[in-house]
Amino acid sequence: MSYYGGVDVGSVSCKAAIIDASKQLVASAIVPTGASCREAAHKALSIALQRNRLSIKDLAAVVATGYGRDSVEHRLFSVTEITCHAVGATHLFPKTRLVIDIGGQDCKAIRVDEHGVVIDFAMNDKCAAGTGRFFEVMARALEVDLGDFGAMSLKASKQIRLSSVCTVFAESEVISLIAQGERVENILFGLCLSAAERVKRLAQKVGIAEEVTVTGGVAKNVGFIEALSQLLGVKMNIPEEPQIVGALGAALIALEKSEKKANA
């Protein structure tokens, strides 16, 4: 049995995915990127291999993606995260026509065709608004565990519209709302709406499609997904593990390239 690996080195976390020749996901791992992309990539891939009792020699090919992709050892080559998220998302949900990837420090809207090929994309990597970093800062300001953020926000009794999507100014606005005695749940959902509005504007640049797949760690925030669903008004697909979609896409590309090489 041949296996194929994908490693996605992000700014906050590093993900690895391993698939078999039938394109089935057999193992994955997520570790903090930390100070060394190379070490994080090695650790993530090693953990994924160990989970399926494999070694690096069992991998026919490895493809790297993410901002630290060129630091991945044993890679066949590197591919942009735009392409990998498109491939991974359409593999999981074939009718996907728009992929929204929200990571720790950036977010992307990727328009794809029926074959999962990227048609257009828009990216926000200059501001933390709407990213994982945004939610981390707000959770700390509200003294809420990040893992509880989404569920608590769904208990809101009214919708609050924050006037700013900037992380710094939004934090100041949150502090003011706390001082005014506003319920934490209301503030949390207001933050989800603020982030969703930012993502909606990004999606509009490439065109909102009838079926959207959301990837990245922020996809685990159920409050944000609810807010985004309300604003877009379309079907939203959330992968079982949204953080590994880029790595999965990289592994699928590794398989595809290996098959083409073998048949050449």
N, C-alpha and C positions, 0 to 999 in steps of 0.2 A: 504493500500500500504506500502510495506517495502522499506526502503532506506539503503544504505551502503556507508560508508565514507572511504576515503583514505587521509592520510596526509603525505606529503613529506617535511621533514625539511632539506633544503640545507644550505650551508655555507653562502649564500647571501640572498636567499629568501625562504619563506615557502609557500607551495602550498597545497590547500585542494580541493578535488573533491567529489561530491556526485552523486551516480547513483541510479536508481530505480531497481526493480526486473527484468526488461526487458533489463538491461545493458545500458539504456539511461542515458547520462550525464544530470543531472537536474540543477546543480549549481557548481560553482568553485570560488576560491579566491586565490589571490597572495599577500603576504605581506612581508616586509623586515624581515629577521630573527633577526637582531639586537643582543643585548647582551644576550637575554634569549630565548632559543629554546622552552621552555615550554610555555612562554607567546605568542610567535609567532604562535605556533601550535594552541593554544586556540583561538587566534584572527582570524586566517585563517579559522578554522572550523566554528567559530561563524558567520563570515561574509557569508560564503557559505550557512549555514543553514538559515540565515535571508533572503537571496536572494530568497529562495523558501518557506519562511514562515514556516520553520521547527524548531524543537528543538532537542537537543541531544537525547531525549527520542524516537524520531522517527527513529533513526539509529539502525538497527538490529545488526550491527557490524562495528567496525572501525579498519583498519589496518594502521600501521605507517611504513614509510620508510625514507631513507636519513640518513645523518650522525648524526642527532639529534633525530632519531626515538625513542630511549628509553625514551625520555622526554615527549612523547605525552600522555596526559591523556585520559582515556576511551578506549584505544587501546585494541583490542582482543589479538593481538600479533604484532611483528615486522618482516619485511621482507627486505632483501637487495634491494638497488635501482637497482642493475643489473637485478634482477628478475622482479621488478615492471616496469621498462622501457621496458623490453622485452614483458611483458603481455600487457601493454598499447599500445605500438606501433603496435603489431600484431592484436590487437583488432580494431584499426583504419585502418590499412592497412594489411589485411590478407596475402598478398604475400611477406611481409617483410622478408628478410633473414639476414639483417645486420642492427643493430641499432647503430647510432652514437649519443651519448648524450654529449652535451657540456654545462657545467654549469659555474658558476661564477669562480670556482677555480680548476676544473679538467675536464677531458674529458675521455670518455669510448667508446670502440668499442665492440659491443656485437653481436656474431653470434648466430642465432636462427634457429630452425628447423620449419617444416610446422605447428607445434602445438604451436609455440611460446615459446618452451622450450629452455633454454640457452645451447648451445653446447660449447662455448668458449667465453672468453672475455679478453680484454687488457685494462689497465687503466693507465692514466698519472695523478698522483696527487702530483708529486714532483716538478713540474714546471708550471708556469702560462702561458707558451707559448700556444697560440691557444684557451685559455679560455676567459670567459667574462672579467676577470681582465685584460688580455692582451689588449683587445679592449678599455677598459676604460682608461688605461694608454696612449694608442696611440691617442685616441680622445682628451684627455687633452693636450697632447704635440702639437697637430695640431690645437687646439682651435676649434674643431668641435663638435657639439652636437652628442652624441652617437646615438640618434635616426635617425640622417641624415647620419651616417657613410656609411651604405650599399648603399643607393641610390646615394650618391656623388661618391662612388668608381666606379660605373658603367659608369660614365662619363669620365673615364680615356682614354687618347689618346694613351697611350703606356703601356706596361707591364714592371714594375720594379721588379727585383729580389733582395730582401734584403738578405744580406749574413748571417744574424743571426736570429734565431727564439727565442732566449733568450729575455725576456721582457726588461731587463736592457740594453743589447747591442743594441737591435732593436730600443729602444727609442733614444739612442745616434746616431744611423744611420739615423733615421728620422730627428733629429735636423740638422745633416750635410746636408741632402738632401734639407731641407728648406733653409739653408744658400746658397746652390748652385742654388736656384731659381727654383727648381723642382715644378711642379704643384701639388697642394694638392690632387686632384683627382687621379693622378698617384701614389702618395705615398700611398693613402688609399687602392687602389686595390693591390698594392704591398704587403701591410700588410695582406690583405685577402688571397693572394696567399701563403704568408709565413705561415699563420696559417693553411691553407688547406693542405699544404705539410706536416706539422707536423701531422695532423689528418690522412692523407693518410697513412703515415708510421705506425701509430697505427692500422689502419684498415687492413693493409697488414699482420699484425701479426696473425689475426684471419681468414683472407680470405675475399676478396672483393666479394660481391654477386651481382646478377643482379638487385635486388631491395633494395634500402637503405632508411631507415626512419631516419630523423635527429630530435632529441629532445633537449630540453634545450633552454635557452634564446638566445644563439648565432644563433640559427636557424632563428631568426627574421632578421638577417643581410643578406640582399639579395646579397650583394657583396661577402660575404664569401660563400654563397650557390652557387653562380655562379662559383667562383673559384674552389670549391670542386667538382662541377659537371664536370667542364672541366678536372680536374685531374683524377677523378674516371671513367668518361665516362659511367655511369649507371643511371638508373631511380632514381630520388630523391623525396621522399615524405616529405612534410613539413606539420605537423598538423596545424589546424586552430589556436590552442593555444599550441605551443610546450613546454611551461614551465610546464604544468599540466599533462603531459603524465605519469610521475612517480606516481603522486597521483591518477590518473585514474587507473593505473595498480594495485595500492594498494586497491582501492575500488572494483575492479573486483575480486581480491583475497578474499576480505572480503565476497563478495557474494558467491563465489565458496565454501569457507570453511563453511559458514552458511548452504548452501544447502546440503553439505555432512553430516553435523552434524544432520540436520533435517531428512535425509533419512537413517541415521545409525540405 
